[in-house]
Amino acid sequence: MNCEEIKIGLHDFVDELSDDIMKHEIEVHLRTCDKCFNEYKKLKNLFDKLKDLTHTVEPPSGIIQALSSKLLENSIKDDLKEKIASDPGKIKEEQINLEKSILESSGAMRKSILSMTLMATGVSKSLPIRSRLNWSKIILILLPFVLLGVAYIVYDLQKNNSPWKIETAVGRILIDGKENITGTISENESLLSSDNSKAEILIPHVGSIEVNQNSIIILKKAKDGDNRITLEKGSVKIKNVSKEPDFAIDLKNSSIIDRGGELTVSVDEYGNAKVSAKIGFTEINNNSENYFLSEKYVCDIMNGEKPGTPYRSDAPDTLIKEIKNFDYNNGGDNSIDNIISTARKSDMLTLLAIIPRASQTKRKILFQAITNHFPPPANVTRMDILNANKKMLHLWWEEIREQLKSISDRK
């Protein structure tokens, strides 16, 4: 299914009205498309908020009265214009009735001599009726949008969750360069931990951040559905317990999208980053490209460049060395051969990640090496993989990930 088809079925999916086939297809698509996933989160959050609202949204004071008066006034004008068109001789009589009706509808509306003159002039103009705006209809059309806009503003304000509470702090913690007195961090504030200090911050409705020593973070956004920090340097551990994770870590040229579980992100003094997924899986966004990191896998991002090939956290040093040669030292086919010969069954996601960057000849070898341990799903063909079809590669990635998780759970 493409994005447009997903959007059509997303409402029923959130409302739990989709059949099993549609539900599965949407779930698969949401794992691979960050744009549709964000639309899903917005729609789901809106449904949840509407369910939780205990009061109806009241429009701004006086808006209904003002609009009602305007509607009545223009309705009388329209009625007058029709009568004038049919009987010009009744202009004066109808004009007097119009003024009386407007005064009665407003309660105490005062009209100056100038405004009366302008009204009379406007009534007696000989412009065709079709060219005049029907304000009552326009206001009736616009009123629902005004009320909807007010409701959305109220809803959006309810999503703000700043400040975040600093649950525990060991050693010296600075907030925007000052001593941590309030025990909280607000949007656009920074947190600095020293040599022998660390802190745990609670993310409302999501989980927690453990900030390790010698780290600097900035709280960029504090809003349900869009919680985001920037990691300037140091190391943080994220524990996400939400069913709908909505937390991101911005790095140089990349963003780490937490898809639930537990992960660690570190940045050294040179801007080199390391992302480790311990539980669940994580998404790395770089220049509109998405890369998925399965649990117990690690990914290096050197100096803000394109994310490197993921490898198991317990991978042999020889394998990690060849991966870095392939990623950053132009290791080419020689490194691929060494990676294949060194890889274990648990390293097959590493081989799968290399396929889009390998030559056609090496893709065939990689395909066979992976198939020896994990045959592709029925709807994924050999030609799909040799053509590096992103959707098919991800379906195979999901299949291997699930089987690896089952093997790990049995141990």
N, C-alpha and C positions, 0 to 999 in steps of 0.2 A: 504494500500500500504506500502511496505517496503522501506528502504532507497535506495536500488539499483533502484527500480522502480521510485522513486521520482527523482533521479539523471537523469534518462533517459528523464523524462518529464519536467525537470526544465527549460531547454532552451526555449521550446515552451511557458512555463508559463510566464517567464520573457518577452518574445517577444509577449505576449498576443495572442498566437495562439491556446491555449488549449480550448477544449470545456467546457461547464459548469460543467459537471460531473467531468472531470479531474481537473478542476480549484478548485472545492470544496474540493476534496480529498487531493490535494496538500496543500491547505490553512490549512486544519485540521491537516495534518502531520507536517507542519512547526511550528504550535503552540506547538506541543508536542516534537519535536526533535530539540535540539539546534544545533547539528552537521549539519543537512540539512538546518536549518535556516541561519547558518553562510555561507554555500555554496551559498544560495540564495542571501545573502547580497553582497558577493564578485562578483557574476555574474551580479547582478543588478547594482552595482557600476561601474563595468567594462563597461557595456553597456552605462551607463550615461556618463562616462568619454569619451568614444569613440565618443559619439554624440557631446560632448562639444569641442573636439579637433579641433582647427582651422588650425593647421599645421600638415603636415605629419612628422613622426619621421625620422630624418636623422641619418644614421649609422655613427660611428666614422670616422673621417677624414682619407682618404687613404685606408680604408678597401676594398672598391669596386675595386680600382685600383690594390691593392695587390692581391686580390683574382682573378681578371681577368687575371693578368699576370701569376699567378700560374696555372690557368685553361688552358691558352694557352700553357704554357710551357709543362705541363703534357699531354695535348692533342697531341702536336707534338711528344712527347716521345712515346706515345702509338702507334701513326701512324708509327713511325720509327720501333718500335719493331715488328709490324706486317710485315713490308717490309723485315726486317732482317730475320725473320723466313722463309719467302718464297724465299729469295735470299741473302744468306750470302755474296756473292761477292760484294754487294752494300754497305757494312758496312761503308767504308771510305767516299764514296760520300754522303751517307745519314747523316753521322755524321757531315760533313761540312755544309750541308743544315740546320741541326738542330741548330748548333751554330749560323748561320746567322739569322735564324728565331727568336731565343730567343733574340739576340741582337736588332733586329728590333722591337720586341714587347715591350721590356722594355724601349726603348728610349735611354738609356745610360748605360746599364748594363755592368759592368766590370767583367771579369772572370780572375782569377789568373791561373798560370800554374798548380798549384795543383788542383784547381777545375776542370780545363779542363781534367787533367789526371784522376781524380775520375769519371768524367762524361763518358770518353771514356771507363774506366774500367767497369763502370756500364752498359754501352750499350752492351759491348762485352761479358758480363757474359752469361754463357750457362744455367742459371736457366730457368725452364719452365715458359712461359708467364702467366699461370694461377696462379702461386704462387706470382706474383708481385701485389702490391696494385694499384688499379686504383684511383689515387688521385683526378683526375678531378671529378669523380662521387662522391667520398666521400665529397669533398668540396661543390659540388652542393647540396648534401643531407643536409650538416650541415649549409649551408648559411641561409636558412629560420629560423632555430632555433636560430642562432646568432642574426639575425634581430629581431626575436620575443623576445629574451632575453633583447635586448636593449630597445625595446618598453615597455616591462613590467617594467624595471627599471625606465624609464621616467614616466610611469603611476603611479608606486608606490610612487615615489618622490612627485608627484603632490597631493597625498593624505595627506601628512604631513600638520598639521594645527597648530603646535606650533609656537609661544606662544599663550595662551588664554588671552583674555582681562579681567581685573578686572573692571567691569562696575561701581560699587559703592563700597565704603569702609567707614565704620563708626568706629571710634576709631583706635587703633593701630593694624596694620596688618604687620606681618613679613613674608618675602619670603626668605627661606633658612637661617633664623636667622637674616636677615637684614631688615632694614626699606623698606617698599614698595615705591620705587621711580619710577620705570618704568611703574607701573600700569598694569603689565602682570605677568603671571606665565608660565614657560616653562617646557618641559618634564623633569621628574626626580627632579623637585624642590618641596619643601614643602611650605605649607601656614599655619600659626599659627594665630589664633584670640585670643585676650585676654579676660578678664572678661567682658568688656563693648564694645566689638567690633564685627563686622560681615562684611561679604563681599558677593557680588554677582559676579559670574564669568560666562562669556558667553562661551558656548560650540559651536564652529562653526558648522552650519548646523543641530544642534540638539536642543539646548535650553539653559538652564542656571542652575547653582548651587548656592544655597544660603547657605553660610557657617555661622553657628550661633556661638555664643560666646563660648570661651574655646574649640575650635575644632582644630584638626590637620588633614590636608589632604596632600596626595602626588600625583602629576600628573604623573602617570605611563606611559600612552600612549596618544599621541595626534595625531590621524590619522583617517581620514574619514573611517568609517566602523569598527573602533576599538579604541574608546575613553574609557579610564579607569583611575579611581583614587583609591587610598587606603585611607580608613577612619581609622585613628589611634585612635581617640577619639573624642567625641563631637557629633554634629548633623548637618546633611545637608538635604536640601530640593531640589529635582530635578524636574524641569519643562521641560518636553520633548514635543516639538511641531513637531517633524519630523514624516513623514509618515513611515520612515524606521529607527526606533530607533536603535542606536548602542552605548549604554553607559552602563558601568558596574562599580560597586563599590565593591572592594575587602575587605573582612573582614577576621577574623581569621577562616580559614578552609571553608569559604563560599564566594560565589560571588553573588551579587545582579544584575540581568540582567533586565534593564529597557525596558519594552515592549511598552512604550509610555504612556503619561499621566503625573501624578504627584504623587510623593512618598516622604516619609521622612525616613531616616535611622539614627539611633543614636547608639552610643557605649559608655558605662559607663567606669569608671576607672577599673572595674574588667573584662572587655572584654565581658560583656553581651550586646547583640545587640537587637534592636527592629526595625522591618521593617513595615511601614504603607503605604498602597496603597490608595491614596485618589481618583484618577481618573485613569481609565484604569486598567491594571493588570500587575503584576510583577512576575518574575521568580527567584527562589532562587536555586542556584547550590551548592550542598554539596557532595563531594566525588563521583562525576559523577552521582549523583541522582538529579533529577529536581523536584522542588515543585512550584506550582503556587498559587499566592496570588491575589485574586480578589479585586476589588475596595471596599473601606470602610472596609477592613479586615486588621488585624494586626497579625504579627508572631513574637514570641520571639525566640532568639537563645542564649541559656545560655552557656557562657564560651566556645564558639566555637563548641559546640556539634551539633548534628542533629537538624534542625529546628523543633520547636514545632508545635502543632496543631493551625491552624489559627482561629481567632475569630473576630467577628464584633467589630468595634471601639466603638460602643455604647452598647456592650454586658453587661449584669448585672454583678456586682462584684462577685456574687455567682457562675456564670458560668465560669468566668475567673479563679477563685480560683480552681474549680474542674478540669479545663483544665490543669492548672499547676501541680496539684496533679497527674493527669494521666501521664503527660509528664515527670516530674522530681522527683516525690516522690512515684513511683510505686503504684499509686492509683488503677490500675487494673479494674476489672469488677464493683466494687463499684462506682468508679468515672464515668465510662461509664453510669451507671444507673442514676446517679445524673445529668450528662450532658444532657441525653435524656429528663429527666423530666423538666429540666430548659430551654432547647432550645426553641426558638421561630421559626416561619416560616423563618425569615431572617437569622437564624443560621444554615440552613441545609447544607451549605458547610462545616461547622465545623464537623457535623456528618459524612459527606462523607469522610473527611480527616482521620477520626478515623478508618474507616473500615479495611484498610490494617494492622492495628496494633491490631485489636480485634480478639477474639476467634470466631470460627464458630458460636457458639450459639449467641454471641452478634452481629455478622454480620447480622444474620437474623432479629434481633430486630431493628438494625440500618437501614437496608434496608426498613423495613416496616414503620418506623418512617419518613424516607425521602419521601417514595412513597406516604404517606398520603397528602403531600403538593406538591411534584413535581414527578409525575410518570416518570420513565426512558424513553428515546427515544425508538422508535420502534426496532432499531437494537441493543439495550442493554438489555440483558436478566438477570433474577434474578441469574442464575447460574454464569454468568460472574462476577457479583458483589460479590457473595459469595466466588468466587475464587480470588477476588481482582485483576482482569485483569486490568492492568494499562491503556490500550487504552480505554476500556469501561468505566472505572472510569472517565477518562478525558472527554469523550464524554458526560457523565452525568453531569460532572462539568460545561462544556460549556453551556449545556441546562439550568441548574439551574442559572448560572451566568447571562445569557441573560434575563431570566424571572425576576430575582431580579432587574436587571437594568431597565427593562420596568416598574416594579412596582414603583421603585424610581423615574423614570422620570415623571410618572403620578402624583406624589405628589406635 
